[in-house]
Each structure stands twice: as structure tokens, then as C-alpha cells.
């Protein structure tokens, strides 16, 4: 069995932990930004689909009125 000796000083460990927290925070900010972009695209697409559906219904009603 291989054993690894940890010769890292406590102050060096704290610096490393602080750096790792900064990296994780940056990654979470990027994920949040991507999620916001995705959310906006989905909302725009939903609005477009609702508008198209409304126009189809309005056009169908208009066609029914023209028949009578």
C-alpha cells in the first residue's frame, strides 16, 4: 500500500482552498450566465409560438366569417 505524506503547510493549504473556492465561484457564475441565456431563448421561443398559435386561430376565425 502506498502512503502519501502531506508536507503542505497550513498557510499553503488555506491559500489553495481560497483559490479553489474562487475557481468554483467562477464556474458557477458561468453556469448561471449560460442558464440565463438558455432561459431567455426558451421564453422568446414560447412567446413566438404563442403568437403564431394566436395568429392561426385568428386566421381560422376570419376564414369562417368569410364563408358565411
mmCIF file as Biopython writes it, N, C-alpha, C and O atoms, coordinates in Angstrom:
data_model
#
loop_
_atom_site.group_PDB
_atom_site.id
_atom_site.type_symbol
_atom_site.label_atom_id
_atom_site.label_alt_id
_atom_site.label_comp_id
_atom_site.label_asym_id
_atom_site.label_entity_id
_atom_site.label_seq_id
_atom_site.pdbx_PDB_ins_code
_atom_site.Cartn_x
_atom_site.Cartn_y
_atom_site.Cartn_z
_atom_site.occupancy
_atom_site.B_iso_or_equiv
_atom_site.auth_seq_id
_atom_site.auth_asym_id
_atom_site.pdbx_PDB_model_num
ATOM 1   N N  . UNK A ? 1  ? 0.835   -1.171 0.000   1.0 0.0 1  A 1 
ATOM 2   C CA . UNK A ? 1  ? 0.000   0.000  0.000   1.0 0.0 1  A 1 
ATOM 3   C C  . UNK A ? 1  ? 0.886   1.243  0.000   1.0 0.0 1  A 1 
ATOM 4   O O  . UNK A ? 1  ? 1.840   1.353  0.770   1.0 0.0 1  A 1 
ATOM 5   N N  . UNK A ? 2  ? 0.546   2.159  -0.873  1.0 0.0 2  A 1 
ATOM 6   C CA . UNK A ? 2  ? 1.327   3.383  -0.986  1.0 0.0 2  A 1 
ATOM 7   C C  . UNK A ? 2  ? 0.715   4.436  -0.077  1.0 0.0 2  A 1 
ATOM 8   O O  . UNK A ? 2  ? -0.499  4.642  -0.067  1.0 0.0 2  A 1 
ATOM 9   N N  . UNK A ? 3  ? 1.566   5.092  0.679   1.0 0.0 3  A 1 
ATOM 10  C CA . UNK A ? 3  ? 1.058   6.166  1.522   1.0 0.0 3  A 1 
ATOM 11  C C  . UNK A ? 3  ? 1.723   7.469  1.100   1.0 0.0 3  A 1 
ATOM 12  O O  . UNK A ? 3  ? 2.919   7.512  0.814   1.0 0.0 3  A 1 
ATOM 13  N N  . UNK A ? 4  ? 0.939   8.504  1.068   1.0 0.0 4  A 1 
ATOM 14  C CA . UNK A ? 4  ? 1.449   9.808  0.665   1.0 0.0 4  A 1 
ATOM 15  C C  . UNK A ? 4  ? 1.549   10.694 1.893   1.0 0.0 4  A 1 
ATOM 16  O O  . UNK A ? 4  ? 0.610   10.814 2.680   1.0 0.0 4  A 1 
ATOM 17  N N  . UNK A ? 5  ? 2.692   11.298 2.031   1.0 0.0 5  A 1 
ATOM 18  C CA . UNK A ? 5  ? 2.899   12.202 3.161   1.0 0.0 5  A 1 
ATOM 19  C C  . UNK A ? 5  ? 2.518   13.614 2.717   1.0 0.0 5  A 1 
ATOM 20  O O  . UNK A ? 5  ? 2.970   14.081 1.671   1.0 0.0 5  A 1 
ATOM 21  N N  . UNK A ? 6  ? 1.701   14.279 3.496   1.0 0.0 6  A 1 
ATOM 22  C CA . UNK A ? 6  ? 1.262   15.635 3.164   1.0 0.0 6  A 1 
ATOM 23  C C  . UNK A ? 6  ? 2.180   16.626 3.867   1.0 0.0 6  A 1 
ATOM 24  O O  . UNK A ? 6  ? 2.059   16.862 5.069   1.0 0.0 6  A 1 
ATOM 25  N N  . UNK A ? 7  ? 3.108   17.204 3.092   1.0 0.0 7  A 1 
ATOM 26  C CA . UNK A ? 7  ? 4.058   18.158 3.653   1.0 0.0 7  A 1 
ATOM 27  C C  . UNK A ? 7  ? 3.587   19.606 3.494   1.0 0.0 7  A 1 
ATOM 28  O O  . UNK A ? 7  ? 4.343   20.539 3.763   1.0 0.0 7  A 1 
ATOM 29  N N  . UNK A ? 8  ? 2.365   19.787 3.065   1.0 0.0 8  A 1 
ATOM 30  C CA . UNK A ? 8  ? 1.858   21.130 2.822   1.0 0.0 8  A 1 
ATOM 31  C C  . UNK A ? 8  ? 1.609   21.846 4.141   1.0 0.0 8  A 1 
ATOM 32  O O  . UNK A ? 8  ? 0.998   21.302 5.061   1.0 0.0 8  A 1 
ATOM 33  N N  . UNK A ? 9  ? 2.093   23.068 4.208   1.0 0.0 9  A 1 
ATOM 34  C CA . UNK A ? 9  ? 1.899   23.865 5.421   1.0 0.0 9  A 1 
ATOM 35  C C  . UNK A ? 9  ? 0.453   24.345 5.509   1.0 0.0 9  A 1 
ATOM 36  O O  . UNK A ? 9  ? -0.221  24.462 4.486   1.0 0.0 9  A 1 
ATOM 37  N N  . UNK A ? 10 ? -0.026  24.621 6.710   1.0 0.0 10 A 1 
ATOM 38  C CA . UNK A ? 10 ? -1.409  25.092 6.871   1.0 0.0 10 A 1 
ATOM 39  C C  . UNK A ? 10 ? -1.694  26.378 6.093   1.0 0.0 10 A 1 
ATOM 40  O O  . UNK A ? 10 ? -2.783  26.533 5.540   1.0 0.0 10 A 1 
ATOM 41  N N  . UNK A ? 11 ? -0.731  27.298 6.042   1.0 0.0 11 A 1 
ATOM 42  C CA . UNK A ? 11 ? -0.977  28.551 5.300   1.0 0.0 11 A 1 
ATOM 43  C C  . UNK A ? 11 ? -1.084  28.282 3.804   1.0 0.0 11 A 1 
ATOM 44  O O  . UNK A ? 11 ? -1.868  28.925 3.107   1.0 0.0 11 A 1 
ATOM 45  N N  . UNK A ? 12 ? -0.297  27.333 3.316   1.0 0.0 12 A 1 
ATOM 46  C CA . UNK A ? 12 ? -0.357  26.980 1.894   1.0 0.0 12 A 1 
ATOM 47  C C  . UNK A ? 12 ? -1.687  26.289 1.586   1.0 0.0 12 A 1 
ATOM 48  O O  . UNK A ? 12 ? -2.261  26.492 0.516   1.0 0.0 12 A 1 
ATOM 49  N N  . UNK A ? 13 ? -2.172  25.481 2.516   1.0 0.0 13 A 1 
ATOM 50  C CA . UNK A ? 13 ? -3.465  24.816 2.331   1.0 0.0 13 A 1 
ATOM 51  C C  . UNK A ? 13 ? -4.590  25.846 2.255   1.0 0.0 13 A 1 
ATOM 52  O O  . UNK A ? 13 ? -5.490  25.732 1.423   1.0 0.0 13 A 1 
ATOM 53  N N  . UNK A ? 14 ? -4.530  26.856 3.134   1.0 0.0 14 A 1 
ATOM 54  C CA . UNK A ? 14 ? -5.565  27.898 3.124   1.0 0.0 14 A 1 
ATOM 55  C C  . UNK A ? 14 ? -5.561  28.664 1.807   1.0 0.0 14 A 1 
ATOM 56  O O  . UNK A ? 14 ? -6.621  28.979 1.265   1.0 0.0 14 A 1 
ATOM 57  N N  . UNK A ? 15 ? -4.363  28.966 1.290   1.0 0.0 15 A 1 
ATOM 58  C CA . UNK A ? 15 ? -4.276  29.667 0.001   1.0 0.0 15 A 1 
ATOM 59  C C  . UNK A ? 15 ? -4.856  28.803 -1.104  1.0 0.0 15 A 1 
ATOM 60  O O  . UNK A ? 15 ? -5.570  29.295 -1.978  1.0 0.0 15 A 1 
ATOM 61  N N  . UNK A ? 16 ? -4.548  27.507 -1.064  1.0 0.0 16 A 1 
ATOM 62  C CA . UNK A ? 16 ? -5.055  26.593 -2.072  1.0 0.0 16 A 1 
ATOM 63  C C  . UNK A ? 16 ? -6.573  26.483 -1.988  1.0 0.0 16 A 1 
ATOM 64  O O  . UNK A ? 16 ? -7.257  26.464 -3.012  1.0 0.0 16 A 1 
ATOM 65  N N  . UNK A ? 17 ? -7.096  26.412 -0.770  1.0 0.0 17 A 1 
ATOM 66  C CA . UNK A ? 17 ? -8.542  26.343 -0.593  1.0 0.0 17 A 1 
ATOM 67  C C  . UNK A ? 17 ? -9.213  27.618 -1.092  1.0 0.0 17 A 1 
ATOM 68  O O  . UNK A ? 17 ? -10.266 27.557 -1.726  1.0 0.0 17 A 1 
ATOM 69  N N  . UNK A ? 18 ? -8.619  28.759 -0.813  1.0 0.0 18 A 1 
ATOM 70  C CA . UNK A ? 18 ? -9.179  30.030 -1.285  1.0 0.0 18 A 1 
ATOM 71  C C  . UNK A ? 18 ? -9.186  30.075 -2.811  1.0 0.0 18 A 1 
ATOM 72  O O  . UNK A ? 18 ? -10.149 30.539 -3.423  1.0 0.0 18 A 1 
ATOM 73  N N  . UNK A ? 19 ? -8.108  29.591 -3.415  1.0 0.0 19 A 1 
ATOM 74  C CA . UNK A ? 19 ? -8.034  29.563 -4.880  1.0 0.0 19 A 1 
ATOM 75  C C  . UNK A ? 19 ? -9.104  28.637 -5.444  1.0 0.0 19 A 1 
ATOM 76  O O  . UNK A ? 19 ? -9.777  28.983 -6.415  1.0 0.0 19 A 1 
ATOM 77  N N  . UNK A ? 20 ? -9.263  27.466 -4.842  1.0 0.0 20 A 1 
ATOM 78  C CA . UNK A ? 20 ? -10.268 26.514 -5.318  1.0 0.0 20 A 1 
ATOM 79  C C  . UNK A ? 20 ? -11.675 27.094 -5.183  1.0 0.0 20 A 1 
ATOM 80  O O  . UNK A ? 20 ? -12.517 26.875 -6.054  1.0 0.0 20 A 1 
ATOM 81  N N  . UNK A ? 21 ? -11.936 27.825 -4.112  1.0 0.0 21 A 1 
ATOM 82  C CA . UNK A ? 21 ? -13.241 28.464 -3.955  1.0 0.0 21 A 1 
ATOM 83  C C  . UNK A ? 21 ? -13.477 29.523 -5.030  1.0 0.0 21 A 1 
ATOM 84  O O  . UNK A ? 21 ? -14.594 29.669 -5.527  1.0 0.0 21 A 1 
ATOM 85  N N  . UNK A ? 22 ? -12.425 30.260 -5.387  1.0 0.0 22 A 1 
ATOM 86  C CA . UNK A ? 22 ? -12.546 31.253 -6.459  1.0 0.0 22 A 1 
ATOM 87  C C  . UNK A ? 22 ? -12.847 30.569 -7.783  1.0 0.0 22 A 1 
ATOM 88  O O  . UNK A ? 22 ? -13.673 31.053 -8.557  1.0 0.0 22 A 1 
ATOM 89  N N  . UNK A ? 23 ? -12.193 29.460 -8.047  1.0 0.0 23 A 1 
ATOM 90  C CA . UNK A ? 23 ? -12.423 28.721 -9.293  1.0 0.0 23 A 1 
ATOM 91  C C  . UNK A ? 23 ? -13.858 28.204 -9.339  1.0 0.0 23 A 1 
ATOM 92  O O  . UNK A ? 23 ? -14.531 28.319 -10.363 1.0 0.0 23 A 1 
ATOM 93  N N  . UNK A ? 24 ? -14.317 27.642 -8.241  1.0 0.0 24 A 1 
ATOM 94  C CA . UNK A ? 24 ? -15.688 27.124 -8.189  1.0 0.0 24 A 1 
ATOM 95  C C  . UNK A ? 24 ? -16.695 28.258 -8.353  1.0 0.0 24 A 1 
ATOM 96  O O  . UNK A ? 24 ? -17.693 28.103 -9.057  1.0 0.0 24 A 1 
ATOM 97  N N  . UNK A ? 25 ? -16.444 29.394 -7.710  1.0 0.0 25 A 1 
ATOM 98  C CA . UNK A ? 25 ? -17.337 30.544 -7.839  1.0 0.0 25 A 1 
ATOM 99  C C  . UNK A ? 25 ? -17.404 31.021 -9.292  1.0 0.0 25 A 1 
ATOM 100 O O  . UNK A ? 25 ? -18.482 31.337 -9.794  1.0 0.0 25 A 1 
ATOM 101 N N  . UNK A ? 26 ? -16.262 31.072 -9.960  1.0 0.0 26 A 1 
ATOM 102 C CA . UNK A ? 26 ? -16.224 31.482 -11.365 1.0 0.0 26 A 1 
ATOM 103 C C  . UNK A ? 26 ? -17.024 30.507 -12.225 1.0 0.0 26 A 1 
ATOM 104 O O  . UNK A ? 26 ? -17.793 30.922 -13.093 1.0 0.0 26 A 1 
ATOM 105 N N  . UNK A ? 27 ? -16.840 29.210 -11.980 1.0 0.0 27 A 1 
ATOM 106 C CA . UNK A ? 27 ? -17.570 28.217 -12.760 1.0 0.0 27 A 1 
ATOM 107 C C  . UNK A ? 27 ? -19.069 28.328 -12.536 1.0 0.0 27 A 1 
ATOM 108 O O  . UNK A ? 27 ? -19.850 28.204 -13.480 1.0 0.0 27 A 1 
ATOM 109 N N  . UNK A ? 28 ? -19.476 28.561 -11.293 1.0 0.0 28 A 1 
ATOM 110 C CA . UNK A ? 28 ? -20.900 28.720 -11.012 1.0 0.0 28 A 1 
ATOM 111 C C  . UNK A ? 28 ? -21.472 29.970 -11.675 1.0 0.0 28 A 1 
ATOM 112 O O  . UNK A ? 28 ? -22.610 29.958 -12.145 1.0 0.0 28 A 1 
ATOM 113 N N  . UNK A ? 29 ? -20.693 31.045 -11.715 1.0 0.0 29 A 1 
ATOM 114 C CA . UNK A ? 29 ? -21.143 32.255 -12.407 1.0 0.0 29 A 1 
ATOM 115 C C  . UNK A ? 29 ? -21.329 31.986 -13.894 1.0 0.0 29 A 1 
ATOM 116 O O  . UNK A ? 29 ? -22.295 32.455 -14.497 1.0 0.0 29 A 1 
ATOM 117 N N  . UNK A ? 30 ? -20.405 31.230 -14.487 1.0 0.0 30 A 1 
ATOM 118 C CA . UNK A ? 30 ? -20.525 30.888 -15.913 1.0 0.0 30 A 1 
ATOM 119 C C  . UNK A ? 30 ? -21.751 30.020 -16.163 1.0 0.0 30 A 1 
ATOM 120 O O  . UNK A ? 30 ? -22.471 30.223 -17.141 1.0 0.0 30 A 1 
ATOM 121 N N  . UNK A ? 31 ? -21.989 29.049 -15.277 1.0 0.0 31 A 1 
ATOM 122 C CA . UNK A ? 31 ? -23.161 28.185 -15.417 1.0 0.0 31 A 1 
ATOM 123 C C  . UNK A ? 31 ? -24.428 29.025 -15.301 1.0 0.0 31 A 1 
ATOM 124 O O  . UNK A ? 31 ? -25.369 28.840 -16.073 1.0 0.0 31 A 1 
ATOM 125 N N  . UNK A ? 32 ? -24.456 29.939 -14.349 1.0 0.0 32 A 1 
ATOM 126 C CA . UNK A ? 32 ? -25.613 30.805 -14.156 1.0 0.0 32 A 1 
ATOM 127 C C  . UNK A ? 32 ? -25.852 31.674 -15.384 1.0 0.0 32 A 1 
ATOM 128 O O  . UNK A ? 32 ? -26.995 31.861 -15.802 1.0 0.0 32 A 1 
ATOM 129 N N  . UNK A ? 33 ? -24.782 32.201 -15.961 1.0 0.0 33 A 1 
ATOM 130 C CA . UNK A ? 33 ? -24.902 33.020 -17.161 1.0 0.0 33 A 1 
ATOM 131 C C  . UNK A ? 33 ? -25.480 32.195 -18.313 1.0 0.0 33 A 1 
ATOM 132 O O  . UNK A ? 33 ? -26.369 32.653 -19.031 1.0 0.0 33 A 1 
ATOM 133 N N  . UNK A ? 34 ? -24.969 30.983 -18.477 1.0 0.0 34 A 1 
ATOM 134 C CA . UNK A ? 34 ? -25.482 30.114 -19.544 1.0 0.0 34 A 1 
ATOM 135 C C  . UNK A ? 34 ? -26.942 29.769 -19.319 1.0 0.0 34 A 1 
ATOM 136 O O  . UNK A ? 34 ? -27.734 29.746 -20.261 1.0 0.0 34 A 1 
ATOM 137 N N  . UNK A ? 35 ? -27.298 29.502 -18.068 1.0 0.0 35 A 1 
ATOM 138 C CA . UNK A ? 35 ? -28.680 29.185 -17.762 1.0 0.0 35 A 1 
ATOM 139 C C  . UNK A ? 35 ? -29.589 30.371 -18.089 1.0 0.0 35 A 1 
ATOM 140 O O  . UNK A ? 35 ? -30.672 30.188 -18.646 1.0 0.0 35 A 1 
ATOM 141 N N  . UNK A ? 36 ? -29.152 31.586 -17.743 1.0 0.0 36 A 1 
ATOM 142 C CA . UNK A ? 36 ? -29.937 32.784 -18.056 1.0 0.0 36 A 1 
ATOM 143 C C  . UNK A ? 36 ? -30.122 32.946 -19.559 1.0 0.0 36 A 1 
ATOM 144 O O  . UNK A ? 36 ? -31.211 33.293 -20.016 1.0 0.0 36 A 1 
ATOM 145 N N  . UNK A ? 37 ? -29.059 32.697 -20.334 1.0 0.0 37 A 1 
ATOM 146 C CA . UNK A ? 37 ? -29.162 32.791 -21.796 1.0 0.0 37 A 1 
ATOM 147 C C  . UNK A ? 37 ? -30.157 31.772 -22.329 1.0 0.0 37 A 1 
ATOM 148 O O  . UNK A ? 37 ? -30.977 32.082 -23.194 1.0 0.0 37 A 1 
ATOM 149 N N  . UNK A ? 38 ? -30.077 30.558 -21.805 1.0 0.0 38 A 1 
ATOM 150 C CA . UNK A ? 38 ? -30.982 29.495 -22.241 1.0 0.0 38 A 1 
ATOM 151 C C  . UNK A ? 38 ? -32.428 29.854 -21.882 1.0 0.0 38 A 1 
ATOM 152 O O  . UNK A ? 38 ? -33.338 29.657 -22.687 1.0 0.0 38 A 1 
ATOM 153 N N  . UNK A ? 39 ? -32.632 30.379 -20.677 1.0 0.0 39 A 1 
ATOM 154 C CA . UNK A ? 39 ? -33.962 30.752 -20.214 1.0 0.0 39 A 1 
ATOM 155 C C  . UNK A ? 39 ? -34.562 31.835 -21.118 1.0 0.0 39 A 1 
ATOM 156 O O  . UNK A ? 39 ? -35.736 31.768 -21.481 1.0 0.0 39 A 1 
ATOM 157 N N  . UNK A ? 40 ? -33.755 32.821 -21.472 1.0 0.0 40 A 1 
ATOM 158 C CA . UNK A ? 40 ? -34.239 33.882 -22.360 1.0 0.0 40 A 1 
ATOM 159 C C  . UNK A ? 40 ? -34.631 33.332 -23.722 1.0 0.0 40 A 1 
ATOM 160 O O  . UNK A ? 40 ? -35.662 33.716 -24.276 1.0 0.0 40 A 1 
ATOM 161 N N  . UNK A ? 41 ? -33.809 32.426 -24.269 1.0 0.0 41 A 1 
ATOM 162 C CA . UNK A ? 41 ? -34.134 31.844 -25.573 1.0 0.0 41 A 1 
ATOM 163 C C  . UNK A ? 41 ? -35.424 31.050 -25.519 1.0 0.0 41 A 1 
ATOM 164 O O  . UNK A ? 41 ? -36.247 31.138 -26.431 1.0 0.0 41 A 1 
ATOM 165 N N  . UNK A ? 42 ? -35.609 30.274 -24.456 1.0 0.0 42 A 1 
ATOM 166 C CA . UNK A ? 42 ? -36.833 29.483 -24.318 1.0 0.0 42 A 1 
ATOM 167 C C  . UNK A ? 42 ? -38.039 30.408 -24.204 1.0 0.0 42 A 1 
ATOM 168 O O  . UNK A ? 42 ? -39.072 30.156 -24.825 1.0 0.0 42 A 1 
ATOM 169 N N  . UNK A ? 43 ? -37.922 31.470 -23.422 1.0 0.0 43 A 1 
ATOM 170 C CA . UNK A ? 43 ? -39.040 32.407 -23.286 1.0 0.0 43 A 1 
ATOM 171 C C  . UNK A ? 43 ? -39.377 33.080 -24.613 1.0 0.0 43 A 1 
ATOM 172 O O  . UNK A ? 43 ? -40.550 33.243 -24.948 1.0 0.0 43 A 1 
ATOM 173 N N  . UNK A ? 44 ? -38.356 33.468 -25.364 1.0 0.0 44 A 1 
ATOM 174 C CA . UNK A ? 44 ? -38.606 34.089 -26.672 1.0 0.0 44 A 1 
ATOM 175 C C  . UNK A ? 44 ? -39.290 33.103 -27.615 1.0 0.0 44 A 1 
ATOM 176 O O  . UNK A ? 44 ? -40.212 33.466 -28.346 1.0 0.0 44 A 1 
ATOM 177 N N  . UNK A ? 45 ? -38.827 31.847 -27.589 1.0 0.0 45 A 1 
ATOM 178 C CA . UNK A ? 45 ? -39.420 30.836 -28.460 1.0 0.0 45 A 1 
ATOM 179 C C  . UNK A ? 45 ? -40.863 30.576 -28.049 1.0 0.0 45 A 1 
ATOM 180 O O  . UNK A ? 45 ? -41.732 30.439 -28.911 1.0 0.0 45 A 1 
ATOM 181 N N  . UNK A ? 46 ? -41.135 30.505 -26.745 1.0 0.0 46 A 1 
ATOM 182 C CA . UNK A ? 46 ? -42.508 30.305 -26.273 1.0 0.0 46 A 1 
ATOM 183 C C  . UNK A ? 46 ? -43.407 31.458 -26.705 1.0 0.0 46 A 1 
ATOM 184 O O  . UNK A ? 46 ? -44.536 31.242 -27.146 1.0 0.0 46 A 1 
ATOM 185 N N  . UNK A ? 47 ? -42.907 32.674 -26.577 1.0 0.0 47 A 1 
ATOM 186 C CA . UNK A ? 47 ? -43.697 33.841 -26.982 1.0 0.0 47 A 1 
ATOM 187 C C  . UNK A ? 47 ? -43.981 33.787 -28.486 1.0 0.0 47 A 1 
ATOM 188 O O  . UNK A ? 47 ? -45.088 34.092 -28.927 1.0 0.0 47 A 1 
ATOM 189 N N  . UNK A ? 48 ? -42.985 33.402 -29.253 1.0 0.0 48 A 1 
ATOM 190 C CA . UNK A ? 48 ? -43.162 33.309 -30.704 1.0 0.0 48 A 1 
ATOM 191 C C  . UNK A ? 48 ? -44.197 32.234 -31.047 1.0 0.0 48 A 1 
ATOM 192 O O  . UNK A ? 48 ? -45.052 32.446 -31.907 1.0 0.0 48 A 1 
ATOM 193 N N  . UNK A ? 49 ? -44.119 31.083 -30.377 1.0 0.0 49 A 1 
ATOM 194 C CA . UNK A ? 49 ? -45.078 30.010 -30.633 1.0 0.0 49 A 1 
ATOM 195 C C  . UNK A ? 49 ? -46.489 30.420 -30.231 1.0 0.0 49 A 1 
ATOM 196 O O  . UNK A ? 49 ? -47.450 30.114 -30.937 1.0 0.0 49 A 1 
ATOM 197 N N  . UNK A ? 50 ? -46.619 31.108 -29.105 1.0 0.0 50 A 1 
ATOM 198 C CA . UNK A ? 50 ? -47.944 31.567 -28.682 1.0 0.0 50 A 1 
ATOM 199 C C  . UNK A ? 50 ? -48.505 32.572 -29.679 1.0 0.0 50 A 1 
ATOM 200 O O  . UNK A ? 50 ? -49.696 32.545 -29.988 1.0 0.0 50 A 1 
ATOM 201 N N  . UNK A ? 51 ? -47.652 33.455 -30.179 1.0 0.0 51 A 1 
ATOM 202 C CA . UNK A ? 51 ? -48.091 34.440 -31.160 1.0 0.0 51 A 1 
ATOM 203 C C  . UNK A ? 51 ? -48.527 33.742 -32.449 1.0 0.0 51 A 1 
ATOM 204 O O  . UNK A ? 51 ? -49.553 34.092 -33.033 1.0 0.0 51 A 1 
ATOM 205 N N  . UNK A ? 52 ? -47.744 32.754 -32.889 1.0 0.0 52 A 1 
ATOM 206 C CA . UNK A ? 52 ? -48.119 32.023 -34.107 1.0 0.0 52 A 1 
ATOM 207 C C  . UNK A ? 52 ? -49.426 31.276 -33.920 1.0 0.0 52 A 1 
ATOM 208 O O  . UNK A ? 52 ? -50.262 31.242 -34.823 1.0 0.0 52 A 1 
ATOM 209 N N  . UNK A ? 53 ? -49.605 30.672 -32.742 1.0 0.0 53 A 1 
ATOM 210 C CA . UNK A ? 53 ? -50.837 29.948 -32.462 1.0 0.0 53 A 1 
ATOM 211 C C  . UNK A ? 53 ? -52.025 30.918 -32.446 1.0 0.0 53 A 1 
ATOM 212 O O  . UNK A ? 53 ? -53.092 30.605 -32.975 1.0 0.0 53 A 1 
ATOM 213 N N  . UNK A ? 54 ? -51.840 32.090 -31.841 1.0 0.0 54 A 1 
ATOM 214 C CA . UNK A ? 54 ? -52.895 33.093 -31.813 1.0 0.0 54 A 1 
ATOM 215 C C  . UNK A ? 54 ? -53.251 33.527 -33.235 1.0 0.0 54 A 1 
ATOM 216 O O  . UNK A ? 54 ? -54.426 33.679 -33.571 1.0 0.0 54 A 1 
ATOM 217 N N  . UNK A ? 55 ? -52.223 33.726 -34.068 1.0 0.0 55 A 1 
ATOM 218 C CA . UNK A ? 55 ? -52.479 34.147 -35.445 1.0 0.0 55 A 1 
ATOM 219 C C  . UNK A ? 55 ? -53.219 33.062 -36.220 1.0 0.0 55 A 1 
ATOM 220 O O  . UNK A ? 55 ? -54.092 33.366 -37.033 1.0 0.0 55 A 1 
ATOM 221 N N  . UNK A ? 56 ? -52.875 31.795 -35.973 1.0 0.0 56 A 1 
ATOM 222 C CA . UNK A ? 56 ? -53.572 30.703 -36.660 1.0 0.0 56 A 1 
ATOM 223 C C  . UNK A ? 56 ? -55.044 30.680 -36.276 1.0 0.0 56 A 1 
ATOM 224 O O  . UNK A ? 56 ? -55.911 30.513 -37.133 1.0 0.0 56 A 1 
ATOM 225 N N  . UNK A ? 57 ? -55.327 30.850 -34.986 1.0 0.0 57 A 1 
ATOM 226 C CA . UNK A ? 57 ? -56.714 30.852 -34.522 1.0 0.0 57 A 1 
ATOM 227 C C  . UNK A ? 57 ? -57.449 32.055 -35.116 1.0 0.0 57 A 1 
ATOM 228 O O  . UNK A ? 57 ? -58.581 31.930 -35.583 1.0 0.0 57 A 1 
ATOM 229 N N  . UNK A ? 58 ? -56.801 33.210 -35.095 1.0 0.0 58 A 1 
ATOM 230 C CA . UNK A ? 58 ? -57.435 34.422 -35.650 1.0 0.0 58 A 1 
ATOM 231 C C  . UNK A ? 58 ? -57.703 34.256 -37.142 1.0 0.0 58 A 1 
ATOM 232 O O  . UNK A ? 58 ? -58.762 34.648 -37.632 1.0 0.0 58 A 1 
ATOM 233 N N  . UNK A ? 59 ? -56.747 33.678 -37.863 1.0 0.0 59 A 1 
ATOM 234 C CA . UNK A ? 59 ? -56.943 33.467 -39.301 1.0 0.0 59 A 1 
ATOM 235 C C  . UNK A ? 59 ? -58.045 32.455 -39.563 1.0 0.0 59 A 1 
ATOM 236 O O  . UNK A ? 59 ? -58.818 32.608 -40.508 1.0 0.0 59 A 1 
ATOM 237 N N  . UNK A ? 60 ? -58.123 31.423 -38.733 1.0 0.0 60 A 1 
ATOM 238 C CA . UNK A ? 60 ? -59.186 30.422 -38.898 1.0 0.0 60 A 1 
ATOM 239 C C  . UNK A ? 60 ? -60.549 31.060 -38.669 1.0 0.0 60 A 1 
ATOM 240 O O  . UNK A ? 60 ? -61.497 30.787 -39.405 1.0 0.0 60 A 1 
ATOM 241 N N  . UNK A ? 61 ? -60.648 31.905 -37.655 1.0 0.0 61 A 1 
ATOM 242 C CA . UNK A ? 61 ? -61.926 32.593 -37.390 1.0 0.0 61 A 1 
ATOM 243 C C  . UNK A ? 61 ? -62.288 33.522 -38.540 1.0 0.0 61 A 1 
ATOM 244 O O  . UNK A ? 61 ? -63.449 33.628 -38.936 1.0 0.0 61 A 1 
ATOM 245 N N  . UNK A ? 62 ? -61.276 34.188 -39.060 1.0 0.0 62 A 1 
ATOM 246 C CA . UNK A ? 62 ? -61.512 35.101 -40.180 1.0 0.0 62 A 1 
ATOM 247 C C  . UNK A ? 62 ? -62.017 34.318 -41.401 1.0 0.0 62 A 1 
ATOM 248 O O  . UNK A ? 62 ? -62.916 34.766 -42.114 1.0 0.0 62 A 1 
ATOM 249 N N  . UNK A ? 63 ? -61.427 33.153 -41.623 1.0 0.0 63 A 1 
ATOM 250 C CA . UNK A ? 63 ? -61.859 32.317 -42.749 1.0 0.0 63 A 1 
ATOM 251 C C  . UNK A ? 63 ? -63.301 31.841 -42.556 1.0 0.0 63 A 1 
ATOM 252 O O  . UNK A ? 63 ? -64.068 31.777 -43.517 1.0 0.0 63 A 1 
ATOM 253 N N  . UNK A ? 64 ? -63.673 31.505 -41.307 1.0 0.0 64 A 1 
ATOM 254 C CA . UNK A ? 64 ? -65.034 31.068 -41.036 1.0 0.0 64 A 1 
ATOM 255 C C  . UNK A ? 64 ? -66.023 32.195 -41.308 1.0 0.0 64 A 1 
ATOM 256 O O  . UNK A ? 64 ? -67.105 31.957 -41.845 1.0 0.0 64 A 1 
ATOM 257 N N  . UNK A ? 65 ? -65.656 33.423 -40.940 1.0 0.0 65 A 1 
ATOM 258 C CA . UNK A ? 65 ? -66.541 34.565 -41.178 1.0 0.0 65 A 1 
ATOM 259 C C  . UNK A ? 65 ? -66.710 34.804 -42.681 1.0 0.0 65 A 1 
ATOM 260 O O  . UNK A ? 65 ? -67.793 35.175 -43.134 1.0 0.0 65 A 1 
ATOM 261 N N  . UNK A ? 66 ? -65.652 34.593 -43.444 1.0 0.0 66 A 1 
ATOM 262 C CA . UNK A ? 66 ? -65.736 34.815 -44.894 1.0 0.0 66 A 1 
ATOM 263 C C  . UNK A ? 66 ? -66.616 33.766 -45.565 1.0 0.0 66 A 1 
ATOM 264 O O  . UNK A ? 66 ? -67.225 34.045 -46.598 1.0 0.0 66 A 1 
ATOM 265 N N  . UNK A ? 67 ? -66.693 32.590 -45.007 1.0 0.0 67 A 1 
ATOM 266 C CA . UNK A ? 67 ? -67.508 31.525 -45.612 1.0 0.0 67 A 1 
ATOM 267 C C  . UNK A ? 67 ? -68.996 31.823 -45.474 1.0 0.0 67 A 1 
ATOM 268 O O  . UNK A ? 67 ? -69.786 31.449 -46.340 1.0 0.0 67 A 1 
ATOM 269 N N  . UNK A ? 68 ? -69.377 32.488 -44.404 1.0 0.0 68 A 1 
ATOM 270 C CA . UNK A ? 68 ? -70.796 32.747 -44.161 1.0 0.0 68 A 1 
ATOM 271 C C  . UNK A ? 68 ? -71.193 34.046 -44.697 1.0 0.0 68 A 1 
ATOM 272 O O  . UNK A ? 68 ? -72.357 34.431 -44.583 1.0 0.0 68 A 1 
#
